[in-house]
């Protein structure tokens, strides 16, 4: 038996008036997921424990079978693992986003508005240039900066503290003053990064091209060095992770799973969907792995952008290019298989950020022939009456424990 989880990050949503009161999943053309749903168990799963923030970190840990209440030590340390940051026991890791602020003349740093949490989904190549400028101006023996992917980078504070910080995607379109760190050192570095970056030649070039400048660092997601149990020792399954996102790659490193990199997989709407799916099929059928986790970031990014059209497209791409490729490949391989399709959390278009609400799951077993009348969406999943209160138990259903 082979096992797959297809994770559409932020794919769940609320009913949207302009879509006739349908959610993204209801409205999108998803024939492959709907066909599976008719032969599957569907239901709702609560991936974020009560009192915890609805991040992709806590939610994906849950879906992988790690109870966040036990294993979560912060988002940034997981990303640090992915990019090979050497964390000591007394180090604190921070996510260092490149964001776009408004550059309103006559206003101080704290009077600027945050326009874009991803600086126009800036390339890693451009980020590398800008991070070198940040390093030159801010790095010392206590604070070190490390290049990640796209707009997502890492800062390590040696002997630091875990302090309350606000994710930038939670405050899009708002004046930043009240959301800046209470810690004076972190706040000063963010302000200095703005002075370093706003007139950097690369940002001037980006603005001339109509692209959002990456004109400030934004720190969030602080945490200490993580300690995850081995996925194989927990489940008895050898697993691979296929994701463009450092967070997921870091979880895989911590869990002893194999990360598979795919050319063109970049976490955007135009990511290499089919390439990620084929990499999973090859890992299962050619390389002898038991389990593949395919993480697709695009729906979450489109939710943060507030784009209904682009979020619909991202879901349709997952259906046509990921789900179909996986099903066709495993069917051709001739081995029985079980698949879960689920979001990690909702990222409603209306809010442009994550919420801690249950999400719809689909569990398909190629050896079963049950026929049902439901489709894959929030409404039908709720009607099923199936509910998993603790998200980390979802994977037990996949492995039929």
N, C-alpha and C positions, 0 to 999 in steps of 0.2 A: 504493500500500500504506500502511495506517495501522498504528501500533504502540502497544501498551499494556502497561504493567506494573502489575499489581494486587498490592500489597505488604501482606500481613496481618502487622503487626508482632507478633513473638513468638508467632506462630500454632502453630509446631511445639512438640511436647511429648514426654514419655516415656510408655510404657505405664503405665496407672493401674489399680490393683487393683480399685477400686470400679466401674470401667467394663469389667470382665471382661478386663483386660489390654490394652485398646485405648488408643490415643492419642486426644487430642481430635479430630484430623482423621479418624481411623477411626470414632469413635463418632458424631460430629455428622452430621446429615442435610444432605448437601451434593450434591443431585442435579445441579446445574449444573456444579460442578467435576468431579464424577465422570463426567458425560457428555463433557466436554471431554477428560478424561484418556484416555478410550477412543479418542480420535482424535488424541492428542498424543504428543510425546516427553516422558517424565518421567524424573527422575533426582535425584541429590543434588548439592548445590553447597556448597562451603566458602566462606562469605562473610567470615570473619574470619581474616586471616593469622596464622600461628603467632607467639606471643609478644605479640599485641595483645589488648587487652581486648575482650570480646564485647558492645560497645555498639551501639545503633542508629546511632550516628554512623559507626563504621568499616564496619558491615554495609551500611548504605544507600549509602554511598559506593561500596562494591564493586558492589552491584546496579546502580547507575547507570553503572558502567564506570570509576570512578576508583579506582586501586590505593591503598588506605590507606597502604601503605608509602611512597608518594611524596607523597600529597596531604593526609594527616591532620595537622592542627596543634592538635587539641583540639576538644572538643565545643562548649564555650561560645562560641568565636569564630564558629562557624557560626550559632548562635542569635542572637548579637549582630547579624550581618548582617541577619537576618530582621526584627528590630525597629528597624533603622536606627541602631544605636549607632555613633558615630564613633570607630573604633579607630585609634590611632596605632601606629607600628611598635614602640614600647616598651611598649605596653599589654598587660596580661594579662587575659583575660576568664574569669569563673567562672560556672558555673550557681549560682544562688541559689534553692534550693527552699524553699517554705514547708512544713514538716513538722510532725507532731504528736508531741510528747514526752509522757511519762507524768504529769508534775507530781506525783511522789511526794513527800509532805511529809517534811521531815527529811533529804532527800537533796540533795546538791549537783548542779549542772548535769551534771557528768560521770557522775553516778550514775543519771540518768534513762534510760528505755527508749524507743527509737523505735518508735512504734505504727503510723504511717502516713506514707508518703513523699509523699503528695499532699494531706494534710489534708482527706480526704473529697472529693477532686476539687473543691476550692474554686473558686468562680467567679472570673473575672477581675475582676469588679466588686468583690467582697469583698477580693481580693488588692490592688487599687489602694488601698483605704483603709488596709490594714495596711502596705503598702510606704511610704506617706507617713509613717507613724509611725516606720518603720525609718530612712527618710531623715533625718527630723528628729533622730534620736538618734545616727546613725552616719556619715552622709555628710560628707565634707570634700573638700579639693582633690585628695586622693590616691585616695580610694575613692568611686565613684559607682554608684548603683543605678538600674536600668532595668526598667520593667514589661514582662513578657512575657505569657504566656497561662496561665490557671488558676494552678497552683502553681509554674510554671516561670518564673523571672526571671533577671536578669543583674546581675552586679557587675563593674565594671572597676577594676583596680588599676593606676594609672599608674606606669610604671617598675617593675612588680612582677616576681615570680618564678613560674615553673611549679613547683608543689610537689605531692608525692603526696597525693591525697585519695581518700576512699572514697565511692562512690555510696550514697545513703541506702537505696535499694531492695535493696542487697546485705546490709544488716544489720538488717532488720525484726525486731522482737521481741527485740533485744539491747540490753544496756547500752552507752551510746554512748562511754564514756570512752576506750577503746582505739582508737576510730575517729575521734577528733577530730583536726584538723590539727596537725601538728608545729610549724607556724609560729604563734608566740605571738600575732601581730596578728590573724590569721584566727580563731583559737580564741577570743580575747577578744571579737571582734565577734559570733561566734555566741552566746556566753554572754550578752552584753549584749542581743542581739536577743530572747532568752528572757525577760529581765526586762522589756523593752519590750512584748512581745506577750502574755504569758500572762494578764495582767489587763486587756488592752485591751477596751473596751466591746463591740466587734464579736465578739471571741472569747468573752466572757461570754454574749453573745446566742446565739452558735452552740452553746455547751455547753447552754444552757437549751433549745434546740431538739433536742438529741440529736445535734448535728453535731460532728465532730472539729474542735478549735481549730487554727488555724495559729499555733502558739506558739513557733516558732523558725525562724531561717534555717539552711540547711545548704549549705555551699559545696562544690563539686566540679567536675570536668570542666575544669580549667584549661587554657588554651591561648593561643597567639599568633595574630596576624592571619593568616587563611588566604589562599591563592592557588590558585584552581581554574582550569583551562583551560575555555574556552567549550565547552559541550555541543554547540552547533551546529557549531563548528569541528572538534570531535573526531569527530562522527558524521555530519555533513551533514544533521541533522534538527532542525527547530524544535520545541521541547518545552515542555510545561506541567507544573507541579507542583500537585497538589491534595492538601493535607494540613492538618490542624488544628494541627500541631506546629511550633513555631518552628525546631527543628533542621532539619527537612526544607525548610521555607521558606528557611532560611539557605543550605542547600546549593544550592537553586535560584537564589537571588540570586548566589551566588558563581559558579555555572555559566552565568549569563546566561539561565536559563529564565524563563518567565512564571509567576508565582504566581497561582492563581485561588482567591479566597475564596468559600466556600459558606455561606450562612446555616444555622445549626444544626449546623455541623461543629465539634465541640468536643473530640474525642479520647476521649470517654467511650463507655460501652456504648450510650447512646442518641443517638449522633451521627447526623447526616443522611447515612446511607449512600447512599440513592438519589440525593440531591441531588449528592453528589460524583461518582457515576457518570455522571449526566446531564450534569454540567459537562464531564466528559472527552469524552463523545460530541459535545457541542456544539462544543467546542474543535477537535476533529478534523474534523467534517463541515461546520460552519458557518464556523469562523474560520480554517480552512486549516492548522492545526498538523499536524505529522507524528506526534508522539509525546506520550503522556500517561502520567504516573506518578501512580497513585492510591494514596496511603498511608493505611492505616486503623490507628489506634493501639489500638483497643479490646481486641484479644486480649492485647496486652502488659500493659495495665493490669489486666485480669482475672487474668492470670498472677501479677502482683505482689500482687494481693489474695488469691491462693490459692483462688479460687472456681472450682471445676470447672463448676458449673452456668452461671455467667455467662460463662466462657470458651467453653463450647460454644455458648451463645446468640450470642456475638459472631461466631464462625465461621459459624454458620448465617445470621446477618444479612449477612455478606459474600457468602455464596453467593447468597442470595435477592434481595438488594437492590443489590449492586454487580456481581457477575459477570453475573447475568441482565440487568440494565439495560444493561450495556455490550454484551453479545452481541446482545440484541434491537435496540439502537440502531444498531450497526454493520451488522447484517444488513439492517435497513430502509434504511440509507444506500446499500447496494449496492456499497460498495468492498471490495476484499480487505483482510484485516487479519491481524496476528499478535499473540498475547497471551502474556505470561509471567505466571503466578501463583506467588508464592513468599512465604515469610516472610523476614525479615532474619536472625533468629537464633531459637533456641528460648528460651522462657521457661517452664520446667517448673513446674507447680503445686506439685510436691514441694519445690522450692527457692525459689520466689517471686522469682527473679532470672534473669539471662541466663546462658547457657552457650555456650562456643565449640565447637559441634558443627555438622556439615553439616545442611542443611535441604532438604526436598523442593521441586523446581521442576516446573512444567508449562509446556510450550511448544506452543501451538496455532497452526496455520496454516490459515486458512479455505479456502485453495486446495487443500489436501491431503485425501485421502479414506481414509487408512489406518485400519483398525479394529484395536484392541488390546483385551486383556481386563483391563487394570488400572484401578484407581481412584486418586484423588488422596489419598495419605497417605504417611507415612514408610516403612511396610513395603513397599508396592508400588514406591515410588521406589527403595528399596535393591535390590529384586529385579531391577529393570530393568538393572542393571549400568552405567548411565550415571553418570559422576561428573566434576564440574568442580572441579579442585583450587584454581584461582584464581578467586574469585568475580567479579572485575572483568571476566572473559572471558564471563560469562553473557550480557551484553547483545549481544555479537557474534553469538550464536546468534539473538537476536531480529531483528537487522538482517541476518542471513544472510551474515556476513562469512567 
